[in-house]
């Protein structure tokens, strides 16, 4: 199995809830403010990984957030309807199971 970092981001009005899991490891959940500072913190977090990253994003401004975070070689980004998954953990699992 290839090593991937799978991230789910539930973008809400004032919070970006993030769930992250590297292949075979425990899920980690964190929150950032839904501001430029929060988005920058996520970019710094993602930049520290050299392995392929899969992002699944849903919620408020999901399209602009996905475009901002996903335009990097080795990164797959999925914009997911909130009807499919609206919680960060569910989105991370969606990213993990989408090939």
N, C-alpha and C positions, 0 to 999 in steps of 0.2 A: 504494500500500500504506500502510495506517495504521501509525503508529509505536507500537510496544508494547515494553514491557520484559517479557521472559519469564524466569521464575525457576523453577528446579527445586530442591527441598529434599529431601535424603535424611536423614531423622531417624534417627540411630542412638543407641545407649545413652548415649554420652558426647560425641557430636559431631553438629552440624548442618552437613552439607556443602551448600553453596549453589553453584549455577551460574546465572549471569545473562547475558542477551544482549539488547541493544536491537536492534530490526529492522536487519538489514544489517551489524551490527558483530561483532567477535570475542567469543567466549564467555569469561567471566571466572569462575574457580572460587575459592571461599574457604571457610574453615571457622570455625565458632564453637562454643564449648562448649554442650552441651545443658543449659543452665541458664537461669535468669531473665535473667541478664546477656547471654547469647548471643541469646535471643529479643528482648530490648530493642535490642540492636545491629542485628538484622535489621529491626525496626520503624523505627529511625532511618534505616537505609539506604533502606527502601521509602518513607519519608515525604519523601525528597529528590526523588522523581520525581513530576511532574505528569502525565505521559503515562499512558495505561491500562497496567495491570499484570496479567499472567496468572501465577498461581502453580500449580505442580503439586507436591504434597507426598505422600511415601510413607514408610513405615517406622514405627518406634516412636512412639507418641503422635501419629500424623499427623493424626487427627481434631481433637484439642485444639489442635495447632499451627495447622492450617488455619483453625479458627474464630477463633483469637486474631489471626492475621495478615490474614485475608481480609475482615473486616467493615468495608470502607471503600468508599465510592462510587468507581466506575471500576476496581475490582479484581475479576477473575474468579479463583476458586479451585477447583482440582480435587484431589480426594483420589484417588490412584492406587494400585491394588494393586501390591505389590512384585513380583508375577508379571509385570506389564506393564512396569514400569521400577523399578529400585531404586537407580540411580546418578543423582547430581544433574544431570549433563549430559544424560542420556537423558530425565529429567523436564523439563528446560528445553525440549528439543526437542519433547516431548509438548505442553507448554503452547503452544509456538509454532505447532504444526500443528493445534491444536484450535480450531475457529472457533465 
